[in-house]
Amino acid sequence: RTNKVSFSSSPSPPHARNDSFGEREKEGEGEKKPRRRSLCPSFALPSLQEGEKTIYSLAKLIIYVINNISLTKGSEICFTFFLNISQFSTPKKVIRLLLLYYGIEERESIEEDEEEDLKLMGEPTTIKKVQVISLLKQWLEDWPFDLFGPESERELKDLFQVIKKEHERSAISLQNLFEKKKKEMIRRDNEKIQSENFFLLLPPTPLPQNNFDVDEIAHAITPWEHLQLSSITVSELLNWSQGKKKNCDFIHSIVNFSNKLANWVTSTLVTQIQIIKRVVSIEKFINLAEKLHDLKNFSSCFAVIGGLTNTASHRLKKTWAMVDEDALERFLKIKHMMSPHEHYSKYRAYVEECTPPCVPYLGVILSDLTFIHDGNKSHSENEINFSKCRLIAKELTSFIEFQNIDYDLENCQSNFQKAIEHSEIMSDEELFDYSNLVEPKDQEKATQQLMDQCKDLEKQLKEAHDKINQLE
C-alpha cells in the first residue's frame, strides 16, 4: 500500500489561497485583508562582499551602518543592526554614541570610556548629522520596540532636542514618528489583550472519542496558537537558543501545548479497545492534520503527526492495515512534506512560499538559532561579530512577518487549549502499555500479564480488607 503513494504532486501551495484560514476564495468574493500591518521590512539580506569586514567595535559598527544608510543595501544593514542591539549593547548606549557623533556641545561631557569612540568618529559635519537623522528615522520605522523603555526614551528625547537646534523640522518629524509608533504598540498590545479575553470566554472544545469536529478543533487551535507565537519577542528566541530558557514563557506555552496535543492524539488512539474505533480515530486525526496544514498551522500539524507516529501508535499494525487507502495516501504526503529529512528541506521550501497568516514550526527556528549561536562567536574583547548578526536577522525576518499578520477569529467557536489543559499526560511507557493491551504482539503473553495483574489486585484488596478488620 505504501509503495503506491506518489509524491510527485504535493498539496496546493499556501500562496494560492487567499482567505485567513487558507481556504480558496469563493468566486465573486474579494480577498480579506489582514488585521495588522507587518512591522518587519520585506527584503533578502545581501551576501557579504569579498573582503568586507565583519568584526567591529560598537563605535565602528555604528559608523559602518551610518555610512551605508544611503546605499541599496542600507536598509538591510540597518535592520540587522536594530534587531541585534540587545545582543551586544543597549539602545541607551547606542543613542548616546549617536548623540556624540551628532553634537559638538555634547562632546564636552564625555566619559572616560568614550574618548576612544570619539576619536574614531571624528569631527561632526553636516553630512554626518543628516545621516544620524536618517538612521533614527529608519530605526523608528523598522524596529522601534527597544526604544520605549524609560531610559531609552529619555536619551532619545535628549537627542531630539540637540537635533532641534539646527534641524527643527526633522526633530519634530522624528518626535511625531516616535509618538505614532508608541501609540501603534499600545494599540497592538490592547488587541492582544482583547484576543486573550475572547478565548477565555469561549467554552471548551467538545472532545468525544471518534466524534470530535475536525474543523472546529482546527479553527480553535490555530488563532490561539498564533496569539502565543505573536507574543514571542526576539530576545526570548535568542535567550532560548543560548540555553537561557527560564523566562521564555511564550515559547514554553507553545512547546507544552504541542506536547499535550500529540499526547492527546496518541492516548485517544491507544485507549480504544475496538479496532474499528481505532481506525476511525486514525482517519479523523489524518483529516485534522490535513486541515491544520491547509490553515498553514504547521506547528500543530507537526504535533498531530507526532502523535500518529509515536511508537505506541505506529506499532498498531492491524489497525493501520484497515485504514482507508486514500486517507493513508493523504497522510503520507503531509508526513513526507513535514519530514525532518535533510534538515526539513521540503518543509522549509514550502514555508518560503507561504503568505501570512501562518504558524510556523517553532522547533526548526529554535534549532537554526541554536546552531548559529553555537557556531559563531558573538563578540570578543569588545568586538562585535556582525556576520553572526546577519545570520540571525536572516533567520528571523520571515518569522517576524508571520507574527504580525493575524488569523480571523470569526470561525473560532470554542477553546481547545482549555479543553486539554487539565488532561492527564501519559508517559511513553504508559502509552506503550495501553497499546500493547489493545493490540498485543504476543496474545498469550499479554493474557498472562493481565491475569497476573488481576491476581496482584485481588491480593492487595484482601490485604486492605484485613487491615480494615483489624482496625475495627
N, C-alpha and C positions, 0 to 999 in steps of 0.2 A: 504494500500500500504506500509506504513511504517513497519507494522508487518511482511512483507515478507522478509525484509532485514536481511541477516545473516552476522554477524561479525566474524564468525569462521575463515574466511580466510581474511588476510589483504594484501595490495599491497606488491609486492616482495620487500624485504629489500634492501636498497641502496647499501650495500656492494656486492650485486650480480651484480651490474652494474659497468662497468669499465671506460667508457669514461667521459670526463669532464662535460658533460651535463646529466649524469645519465642514458643514454640510453644503451641498451645492445650492446656489441661489435658484429660487423658483423663477420661471420666466416672468418678466414684467416687473420684478422687484429690484430695487436699487441696492447697491452694496451698503451694508451697515458700517457706519464709521466708528472707530474705537473711541472709548470714552476719554482716554488720555492721549496727549501728545507725547511722543517719545522725547526723553530728556538726554538721549545719547546720540551724538552726531553719527551719521552713517558714512563710513569710509573704510577702505582697506589700508592697513598700516603699511607704509613704504618699507622696502627692504633696505638694509644698511648698504651704503655705497662703499666701494673698496677704499680702504684707508680711513674710513670715517671713525672718529674716536667714540668710545662707548663708556669710558670711565671718567667721571668728573667730580670735583668738589661741588658743594651746593652753589656757591657763587658762580663758578664756571658753568654749571649746568643752567642756571638762570640766564646767564649771558648767551649761552648756546640757544636756548629756547627763544629768547627775545630776538636774537639775530636771524632766526629762521621764521619768524612770525609772518613775514610778508611773502614768503616763498610758497610754492604749490603744496609742499609737504608740511607747511607750518601748522595747519590745523591738527594734523595727526600728532605731531611732536608735542604741541601744547596739551592736547587731550591726554596723551601718555603721561606727561608731567603732572597734570592736575590729579589724575586718577591714582598716582603712586605717591603723592606727597606724604601720606601718613607712614609710608614705609621707610623714609629716610629723613623726615623733618616734621615740622608743624606748619600750618597755614600762618600762624603768628610770625614765625621766623622768616618765612618766605616774603610776607608782606613787609617786614622790617627791612629786608635786603632790597626790596623794590623801592622802599622809601629812601634808602641811602643812594640807590642808583639814580633816583629821580632828583632829589633836592639838595642844593648846596648847604642851606642853613642847617639841615638835619645832620650834616656830617660833623658839626661841631660837638655833638653829644654822643659820639660813637663810643662803644665799649671796647675793651682791650682785645677781645677775641674777634672783633670786626675789622681791625686795622688791615689784616692781610686781604680780606674781602674787598676793602675799599681800594687797595692798590690795584687789584685785578679789574675793578670796574672802571677806573679812570675818571676823568672829569665829566660831569653831566653836560649833555649837549641837547639841542632842540630835538634832534632825531631820536636820541635815547628817551627823551620824555614822551614823545609821541608813541614810541614802541612800548613803553610801560603802560600807557593808556590803552593801547590796542590789546596788550596781554591781559589787563584787568577786565576789559570788555569780553574777551573770549573766555576767561575764567568764569565770569558770571553767566555767560550764555551756555557754556558746555557742562560745567561741573561745579555749581555754587555751593553744594551741600556742606563742604568743610568750612565755609565762611560764616556760618550762622551761630557759632559759639560766641559767648560774651567777649573773650579775649580777642578772637579774630575780628569780630565786629568793631571793637574799639580801635584796633590797629588799622583796619580798613578805612574807617571814618577819618582817622588822623591823616591817612594818605590822601583821601579825597580833599581834605582841607588844604593840604600842600599843593595839590594839583590845581585847586580853585584859584590860587593866587595868579597863575599865568594862563590857565585854560579853564575859565569859569564854566563855559557851556559843556565842555567834556566832563568836568567834575559833576555838574548837575545831572547830566545824562547817565553817568555811572551810578550816582546815588539813586536815581529813579529806577534804573535797571536792578539794582540790589534790592530795593523795596518790592519791586514787582516779583522777583524770584522768591523772595521770602514769603510773600502772600501765596504764591503758587505752591510752595512747600507746605504751608499751613493748610491750604485747601486740599492738597493730596492726603495729608495726614488725617484730615476730617473725613475724607472719602473712605479711607481705610477703616476708621472707627465706625462709620455708618455700615460698611460691609460686614464688619465683625458683629455688630449688633443684629444685622439682618440674619446672619447664620445662627446666632444664639436663639433667635425667636422661632426658628424653624423646628418642626417636630423631627424626632429621629427617623431615619430611613427604615421602613419595614424590611426585615431580613429573614423571611421564612425560607427554610431549606427548599431548594428547587423551584420556588415560586416567587423569587425576587424579580423586580422590574429592572432589566439591564439598563434601559435608557434613563430611568430615574436615578439609579446609582451613579452612572457616568456623569450625568448633569449635576449631581450633588457633590461628587468628588472634585471635579475639575476646577470650578471657580474658587472653591475653598482652598484647594492646594495652591492655586495661583496666587491667592492672597498671602499665603505663607511665603511663597517664593519672592513676591514683590517686596516683602519686608526685610529680606536679607540684604545687609549692607556689604559693600566691598571689603570693609575692614573685617567683617565676620568671615567672609570667604577666605581672605588671606590669613587670618588667625587660625582657622581650621586647618589650612594647608601646612601651617607651620607647627601643628600639634597643640595649639592653644585653643582647646575646644570648650573650655569651661563656660564662657559667656556667649556661646553661639546658639542662642535659644531657638531661632527660627530654622536653622539647619537641623538641630536636634528634633524639632517638631516634624519636619518633613521625613527625616530618617525613621523616626519612631512610627509615624503614620504608615510609611511604606512597609515596615516590618509587620505591623498589625494587619494590613491589607493582605499581604502574602500569607500570613499565618491563618487568617480567616478563610482564604481560598482553600488552603490545604486541609484545615481542620473540618471545614464543611464537607469536603470530599471524603475523608477517611473515616468519618463518624457515621456514615450511612451504610447500613448492613446490606440492603438490597442492591444488587449490581446494576439494575436498570435505573435506580435513583442516582447512583454514582455517574452513570453515563449521561443522564440528563444534566447533572451538575457540571460535568466537564464541558458539555456543549454550551451551557449558559455562560460559563466563565470564558470560553473562547469568544463568544459574542461580546462579552464585556471588554475583553482585551481589544477586540477589533473596534468597538465603539470608542474606547479611550484613545486608540490610535487615530481614528478619524477626527476626534476632537483635538488632536495634537497634544494630548496629555501623555507624553512619553514616560513620565515619572511613574504614574500609576499603572501604565501599560506594562512597564518592566516588573512592577510588583506582582501583578496578576500572573504574568508569565513565570515569574519566580515561584509563585505558589503552585502552579501546574507542573513545574519541572523539579520541584522539591523531591528528594529521594523517596519520601513516603508516598507521593503522588505518582511518580514516574514508575515505581515498581508494580503498579496495579495493571499488569499486562492483560489480564482477562477483560478488565473494564475498558481499557484503551482500545482493545480489539473490536469492541462493539460500538465505538463512537462513529457517528456518521462520517463517511469518507470526505464529503465536501467540507465539513467542519474541520476535519484534520488538515486538509489542504490549506484552508484559510489560516489555521493556527501555525502551521509550519512556515508559511510565507512571512507572517509577522515575526515569528521567532527567528527566522533567518535574517530579517532586516535588523532586528534588535540584538543580534548575536555579538558577544564580546570578541569574536574572532578578528584578528588584525587590528586590535585597539578600537573596536566598534566602528570600523571603517564604513560599513554600509549605513549604520545609524547616523554617523557624522555627515555623510554625503546627503542623506535625506533631510536632516535638520537644516543644513545650509540653504536648502531650497524653501524652507518654511517661512511663511509670513505670520507675524503675530496676529492673534494671541496664541501662545504656546507655553506648555510646561515642560521644559527640557529635563532630561535625566540628570539629576544633580551629581550622581556618582562619577560621571565622565568629567564634569567640570572640576570637581574637587580633586580627582586623580591627576588631571593635567596640571592644576596649580601646584599640587604637591611635587610633581616631577620638576616643574620649573623652579620651585624653591630649593629642592634638594640638589639640583644640577647646576645651580648658578649662585655664586656669592652675591649677597645684597650689596654690601659695601665693606671696605676695609680701610682703616686709617683715614676716616672722614671722606672717603671717596665713594661715589655712587655708581653702581653698575646700571647704566641707562639701557643697556641691551636687555637686561632682565626686565626692566620696566616695560619695554616694548612687548616682550613676550606675554607679560601679564595683561597689558591693555588689549592685545590681540585676542587673548582668551576670553576676556570679559565683555568685549564690545557687543557681541550678539546676545550674550546673557542679559545685559542691561536693557537691550532693546526688547527682549521678551518680557522683562519685568514690568515694563511701563505701558503695555497695551493690555487692557483688562478683557475678561470674558463678560458677556451679558449675564445678568442674574435672572432673567425672566423665565428660563426653563428650570431653574433650581427650586424644587418643591420641598426638599427635606434635607436634613443634616446627617450625612453618612458618618462623619467623624464622631458625632455624638452617639451614634448607634453602636460603634465598635470600641469607643474609648474605654468602656468598662468590661469589654470582653476578655475572657481568660486567654492568655498567651500560652500555648502549649510548647514545650521544649521539643527539639528534634527527636529525642528519644521517645517521648510520649506519642508524637505523631507517627513514628515508625511502628510503635506497639499497636496503635489502633489500625494502621494499615495492614499489619501482619494478621490482625484478628479478622478483618473483613475479607481479606484475600490472602490466606496463608500459603507460603511456598510449600510447606510440608503439612498436610492436613492432619495426619496422625499426631505429629509433634505439637501442633497448635492445640488440638483437642486435649492432649495430655497436660499441657500447660494450664488450660482452663480448669481442668479437673483438679490439678494441684492447687490452683488459686482458690477454688471453692473449698477444698479441704482446709486450707490455711485460714480462710474466713470463718468457717464453721468452728475451728479450734479457738480462734480469737473471740468469737461470740460466746462460746461456752465458758472461757476464762473470765469474760466480763460478767456473765451471769453468776458465776461462782463468787466473784468479788462482791457483787451486789448482795447476794445471800448472806455473806459473812458480815457485811456492814449492818444488815437488818437484824 
